[in-house]
Amino acid sequence: MSIARVYEEGRIRIPAEICRSLGLRIGDKVTFTQNKNGEIVLSNASARAIHKAQEAFSGAAEALGVKDDDDVMALVNEVRYGKIER
């Protein structure tokens, strides 16, 4: 368990071991969410955004018929140049 002190204007200093655990670096943003039990959860906002994007794109490759690197490059060329090389 880690403890942090609350300073003026509600500022806190996140303990180093928590920063390491979350992969936080100077300038990163964090999110605070409340779970069903009323507990507040601190998360790395960048990592959370990546996970949300991954969830949103889940299944997109299969829907487009992308199976390997060659399919990815063919899709990129199709979008960039209008060329279909599949």
Helices and strands as residue ranges (DSSP letters): G 8-10, H 16-22, E 30-34, E 40-44, H 45-57, H 60-64, H 69-81
